[in-house]
Structures are given as C-alpha cells and as structure tokens.
Amino acid sequence: TPAPSTPGAQTARASSITGLVLLLVFVLVRVSEDSLWAMAAYMGTDLAGLAPEALGLALSLASWAGLLGALLLMWLGGRVGRQIPLIVLLVTSGVTKIALGFVTDGLAFALLFIVWNFVYALIFMYFIAVASALDVDGKWSGLLLSVYLVGSAFAPILGASLSGVLGYTGFAIAIGVTSILLAIPSGIAAGVAARREKAALREQEAVSA
C-alpha cells in the first residue's frame, strides 16, 4: 500500500504544477506582447499613417511608459495583491491590442501604444512576483526569466506570419483575444502562489515561535 502523501508533499506538488502552468502561460503572453512590438512600426505607418519621426517618438514614449509602470509597481508593493491586478492588466492589454488594429488616426494609435506598453511592463513585473511567491528559493522566478528569451526569438516571426495571413486587424484581434483568455490561468496561478506564500510565512512564524 503506497504511503499517504504528506501535506508538505502535496504543497510541493501543487507548487510544481502551478509553476509549470505559469511558465507556459508566460511564454504565450510574452510571444503575444512581443509580436505587437515587432509589428508596431508597420501598423503605425500602414494603418494610422504615422510619419517615421512621430512613430519613433511614440516608441520612445512607450518605453518610458514601461519604465514608469515598473516604478509604480515597486511603489505599490503588495498592497493590492497579485491575482486581481494581473487579470485586469491582461484583459486591458488584450482590449488595447484589439483597438490598435482598428484605429486609423495617428495620435490615437500612438496613445494606445503607449498605454499598452505601460500595461505590459506591469504584467511582466506581476509574473515575476507570482513566480517568486511560489518558491522562496527563487527557482520559478529564475526559470521565468530564462524563458523570457523565447518570446523575443519567436515573436517577430509570429507577428509577420499572422499579419500576412490575417491582416493587421486580424492579427490585433488574435493577439488581443489571446491575452484575454490567458488572464484566466494567470489569475488561478496567482491565487495559488498567494496561498503558498502565506503558508510559507506561517511556517516561518511557527519555527520562530
């Protein structure tokens, strides 16, 4: 008769499953987000008629918006939790990406793109925070950063392929819907990570006592 699983073993198994799901979801999110970065210049020129100078300014401001998002998250810390913000951010990212496929005004495109990159920076930081909460040793956050490069490698190819087949609007809808759907498993993983983090804190308090 196999020995019954201990609570510690069950917790470790749940953390491992959640970590693997988180890695897979993060890869898909990363590819979805970076494919937009890869195609932004073409979309801005062809859809919205942005001049190269205006497009360059929009890309630069989008990068600064991403930095601002990272600083904002550092300031917020754990005050707002991770589960609900991550779900809201992914849905917001999806809606923004879909909107980018329909705008024909240059200013509107630039503003939407800046907002999207601000949200993207927050999404990235929240994924790192969720991975860190799963394991105090940093195993999952380290793996998450390792697969970060996967999106960078495949995103331009995927973006060009989808745009060629679906057109810019179809491409924007596809990656936008992907972000919205990925909000569900991301939120579940964030919830598991939060419970794991609380359990670890209780164990540390019990040992200290």
N, C-alpha and C positions, 0 to 999 in steps of 0.2 A: 504494500500500500504506500503510495507516494506521500511524503511528509507534507502537511498543510503549509501553505505559503504564510510567511510571517508578514505583519503589517509593513515592516521595512522593505521586504522583497516586493510586495505589491506596490508600494510607493515608488520604488526604483523602476519597476516595470512600467508604471503609468507615466513616469517622467521620461523614460526612453521612448515610448510610443509618441508622447506629445512632442518630444524633441525632434523626432523624425518627421512628424507631420509639419512641424514648424519649419524645418529645413526645406521640405518640398514646397510648401506654400510660399516661403520667402524667395525661392528660385523663380517661381512663376510670377510673383509680384515684381521681382527685380527685372525679369525679362519684359514684362508688360510696361513698366515705367521707363526702362532704358530704351525700349523701341520707340517710344514717343520722342525722347531726346534725340535719337538718331534721325528721325524724320521731321523734326520741328522746323528746321530751316526750309525744307522743301514745302511743307504745308503752309508755313507763313508766307512764302513767296507765291505759291500757286493758288492757294485758297483765298488768302487775305490781301494779296498784293503788297506785302511789306517790302520796302526797299532794303537792300543789304545793310545799310547803316542802321536803320530802325530795327532790323532783325538782330543785328549784333548787340544793340543796346538792350533789347528785350532779353536776350540770352544772358547778358551780363547781370541785369537786374534780377533775373530768375535765380542766378547763382547766389546773389546777395540775399535774396528771399530765403533760399535754403539755409544759409548760414544763420539768418535771423530765427528761423524755425528751430534750429538746433539749440540756439541760446535760450529761446523761450522754454523749450522742454527742460533744459538744465535748471532754469529758474523755477518751473512748476514742480520738479521732482516727482514725488509720489502722491501729491495732493489730490490728484483727480483719478488715480488708479490707472490701469492699462487697458482693461477689456473694452469698456465703452468707448474711450477715445480712439482706440485702434480701429474698431468697427466703423465709427463715424468718419474717421480720416480716410479709410479705404473706400467707403461709399462716396465721400466727397471727391476723392481723386477720380473715381470712375465717372461720376457725373461731369466733372470738369473736362475729362478727356473726351467724352462724348460731345460736349459742347464745342470743343476745339475743332471737331470735324464738320461743324455746321456754320461757324462764323465766317463772314466774308469781309468784315471790317478790320483793318489793320490794328487799330488801337484796342479793339475788343479782344483780338487774338493775343496781342502782347500781354494784356492784363490777365487774361485767363491762364496764359502760360506761366506767368509769374506766380499766380495763386497756386497753380498746380505744383510748381516746384517747391513752394513753401510747404505745402501739404506733404509732398514726397519726402522731404527732409525729416519731418515729424514721424512719418510712417517708418522710415529706416531706423530712427532712434528708438521707437517703441518696440520694434522687432528685437533690437539688441537688448533692451531692458527685459523683455519677456524671456529671451534665451538665458540671460543672466540669472533670472529668478528661478529657472528650472534647476540650476546646479550651481551651488556656491563656489565650486572649483573652477567654473568658467569653461567647462567642456563644450557646452552647447553654444555659448556666445563665440567661442573660438571657431567652431565648425561653421557657424553662420557667416562669420567674416570670410571664411575660406571659400564658401560657395558664392560669395558676393561677386567674384570674378566671372562666374558662369553667365550671369546676366549680361555683363559687359561684352562677353565673347559672342553671344548668340543674338543679342538684341538688334544690332544693325541688320543682320541677315533676315531675321524675322520681320522687322519693320518694313524693309524693302519688299520682301515677298508678299506680305499681307496687303501692302499698299498697291502693289502691282496687280494683285488678284481682285481685291475688294474696292480699290479706290481709297482716297484719303478718308472719306466719310465712313465707309465700311470698316476701314482699319481703326478709326477712332472709336466706333461703336464696339468692335470686337475687344479691344484692349480695355475699354471702359467697363463693359459688362464683366470681363474677367476680374477686374479689381473689385467690383461689387460682389460677385459670387465668392471671391476669396476672403471677404470680410467675415463670412460665417465660420470657417475653420480657424481663422486667425483669432477671432473672439473666443472660441472654445479653448484654444491653446493658451491664450492669455489668462482665462479663468483658471485653468489647471495650474498654470505657473504661479498665480497668486496664492492658491491654496497650498501649493508646495512650499512657497516662500514662508507663509505663515506657520506651517508645520515645522519648518526648519528653525524658525525663531523660537517656537515653543520648546523644541528640543534643547536649544541652547540655553534658554531660561531655566529649564529643568535641571540641566547639568550644573549651571552656575549656582542654583539654589542648593 
